[in-house]
Amino acid sequence: MSTDDRFEEIKRLLDSTVSEFQSLFESAGGFEDSRVGNGWNPESIQPEIHFLESKPLPELMNIAQVRKRALFQNRVVSFMKPREQDVELVGQPVLRLVPFWLIKGFHECFYFRGNSYKIDLPDDVVAVEVEGKIRDLVGHETGDSLRIAGLTRRILGKRDLSGVKAFRLNDVTELAYMYNEGSYFVNSEGEEDLEAEAFFERKLPLQNVSLQELITRFPDAELVKSSVSTEDLVRKLHTAIVKPPVAFSKILSNRFQITTLAEYLMPVYSFMFQWRGQKKQLSVHGFTGGVFQ
């Protein structure tokens, strides 16, 4: 459901006549009976895949060649490094696609609840009729009931009426609304990663692709396995934002909607170098060119 559709639904509820209101109340149920939205069926949600375009491989290769001697640097005598020509590349670079996940959604709930009101009155009011019934007046300060018979005696006795300022309206049915939204950005281990979130919020050369398109384009790429599933992410968001109303009699609509479920794939190239029988790996960020071991 789009935002416009949701606003139209809210407007329809607010514009309900008395008869429609009663019909809505009768159709309402419990918190678990009125579920709508894709969040209740996470297995049906297909995530979008965003691939971050990499620098050309020859450029990344040059970065790795510049940094390869440092892999075998003597930690005790820091200036002792192998000669550049003695450090050899072993095999071909391996492209690893590292996943990050973004999930956004909201929970909104229309619900009925019972209530009672104490309505303030002007000082000169001595009786109130609502829907054909004379309502008991109450003292504004004490809340004590001041029934009509006693009030009449007070009027005839010309007693002070300044304390008569309110009446109670009981057995009221309210249609109420609550809304919560949330989001998470997590790494492949399922841990929140604010640094990566800030990185992907930049204007980046991201491509929306399918998994099959990635496999066709990079047949030898290694997709780093994520320890979290889409169902895990939806459950995490559900725990954070889906809460029943504190007090309600019936639930009219219990919507849990996932608005964004996206997988971001960051390219990392791994280079294996060898020197004097030792092998060490150097990883280069495909987009920034940053180096890490």
N, C-alpha and C positions, 0 to 999 in steps of 0.2 A: 504494500500500500504506500502510495506516494504521500509527501507532506500535504499537498493540496487535498487529497482524498481524506486524510485524517482530520484536517480542519473542517471539511464538509460534514464529516460524521459528528464532530463535536458540535457544530452549529445545529445540526438536525436534532441532537439530544437537547440542546438548550432551548430550541424552539417548540419542543413537544407541548401539545395540549394536555389538559388534565386526563382525558381518556387515554391518550398515548402514553402518558407517564405511568398510569396504572398498568397498561399492557407491558411496558418495559419492566416494571417491577415484577410482574408475574413471570416473565421470561427469564429473569436473572436466576443465578444459582450460586454455588459455592466457589471458593477461590480456584479450586482445581477443575471446576466444571466449565469455566468460561474462557478457556485458553484460545487465543488467536495469535498469529504471527509465526514467522519461520524459526524463531529461537527455540520453540518447543520441539522442533524436529531438526536438530543440527546435522544429522546425516544427509539431509536433503539440500544443504547449502553448498554450493560449488564455489570455492575460493578463486579469486582473481590471482593471476601470476604476473608479477612485474619483474622484468629482467633488467639489471643495470648494465648498460653498454660499457665495454672495456676499452682501454687503450689498445692500439695495434700491438700484436705479439712481439714484433721486432723491437719496439720501444721498451716493452717490459723486459725483454731479453737483455737489452743494453743496461738497464738498471741492475739486473741480477749480476751481470758480468762485472760491473763496477764494485758491487758489494761482496763478491764471492770470497776474496782473500780474507775478509774480516771473520768469516766462518771458522777459519783455522788459526786465528790469531792466538799467540801464547798469552794466557791470562796473567802469568807472572811477569814475563818480559814483554810488555805490550807492543813494543816496536818490532818484535820478531814476527814477520808474516811470510807466508810462502810467496814465491814469485808468481805473477799473474799467469804466466804461460804454463805453470806447473799444476794449476787447479783446472780440472777438466769437468765439463758437463756430462753427466751420465744420463743417457736416454733423452726422451722428449719431455718438455714441460707438461705438467698435468693440470688441467683446469678443474677446479673444485667450485661448486656453486653452493654457497653458504646461505641457508634460509633464515629469514626473520619474518615475524608474523604481526599483523595489525588487525585488531578486531574492535568494532564500534557497534553500539546498539543502544536501545532505550526500552524502558518498561513504563507503560501507562495503564492506568486502571480507573474505570468508572465504577462506582459502587454506591449502594444505598446504605444509609444508617439512620437509626432513630435518634431523636433529640427532643428537647423541650426548650422553650424560650421564655424569658421574662422580659416583657415589653414595657418600657417606661411610658408614662402618661403625663399629660399636663396636670397641674394641681387642681384644676376645677372639674375634672372628670370624676363622676360618682358611680358610673356603671358602663359596662362594655358588653356588646352582643357580637359574637362571631359565629357564622354559619348556623344561625338560629338558636344559639345557646348563650345564656348569660354567664359570663366568665367571672370567677372569684377574683377580687382584687387583693393585692398583697402590699404590705408596707415596703417601701423602697429600701429602707435600712434594715428592718428586721426580717422581712420575708414572710411574716405571719399573715395568715389568711384573714381577710376582712369581708365576711359574707354580706349579702345584700340586706338581710334582716337586721343585722347589727349595724350596718352602715345607715339604714333608714332611721334607726333610733338616734344615731349620732347626728344625722341631719336635723331631725326634729328638735333635738336638744341643743342645736347650734354649736356642736363641739368642733374643735379644730380638725380640718381634713388634710392638713399639709403632708401627713405621712402616707396618704393614699396616692401612689405614683406609678403603679405597675400592675400588670396581670400576667398570668402564666398561660402559655399555649403548649399543651402536652401532646404526646403521640404524633410528633412531627416526623415525616419521612424526608430525608435529604438525599439528593443525588450529588455525590462529591467526586472529585477528580484528583489523582496524584500522578506525578511524572518523575522519572529518574533516568539519567543517561550515564554512560561510562565508556571507557576505552582502555585497551592494553596494547602495548608494543613489547614483544618478547623475542628473545633470541632462540636459537635451535634447542637450547636446554630448557626452554620454558620460563626463563627468568626475565623479569622486566629489564629493559636495556634503554635507559634514557639517552645515552650518548648516541646509540644507533638510531633511535627515533629522531633525534635532532638532525642527524646526518641525512636521513631519508626525507625529511621535511624540506630540504633544500631543492632548488630547481635542478633536477638530475635528468640525464638522458635515459629515462625508463621506458621500456617497451612492454606493452601488454601482449603476452604470448600464451600459448597452450603448452602443456608438457610435451606433446608430440612434436610441436614446432622446435622446442629446445633440443629434443633428442635428435631430430633431423639435422639441425644446424651444428650441434656439438655432440656427435655420436660417442666420443671418447670421454666426455665430461663426467665427473663424479659428483652426484647430487648428495651432499652431506645429509645424513639421516637426521630428522628432527625427533626429539624425544617427546614432543607434544603433538596431539592430533587436533583436528578442527573441533571434535567433540569436547576435548579437554578445554579448549579456549572458550567455547560457548558456556560450558559449565562454570568456568572461572568468572565470566562476566555475569552469569545468572546469580551466582552467590553474592556478587557485589551490589547489584542494582534491583533484583526482583525481591520485593518485600510485600507481604499482605498489609492492608490498612490496619492501623491499630485497633479500630472499632468499625465493624460493618455488620449489616444484616444479610445483604445479598451482593453478589458481584455481577455487574452487567457486562463488563468487557475487561479481560485480563490479557493485554497485548505485550508480548516479548518479541521485539523485532531486531534482527541483526541487520544493520545498514551497510556495514563494510566488513568483509573478511578477505584479507589479502596476504599473499605470500610474496616477500621481496627476496630476490636471489642476488647475492653479491658475489662477483667473480673474484676468485683468488687463484693465482698461478703458482704452482710449486715447482721449483728447480732443484734437482739433485746434483751436487758437486762432489768430486773426489780428489783427494790429495794424499799421497803416500799410504794408500790403502784405507784411509778414513773416508767415510761418506757422511755428508751433512746436507740438510734440506734448507732451502731458503724460499720463503713465501713472499709474493708481491701482490699487493692489492691491485686488482685489475683496473680500477677507476682512478684512484689517487696516486698509484705508483709507490705507496708506502711499503716499507720492507719490515718483515718480522720473521722470527725463526719459530 
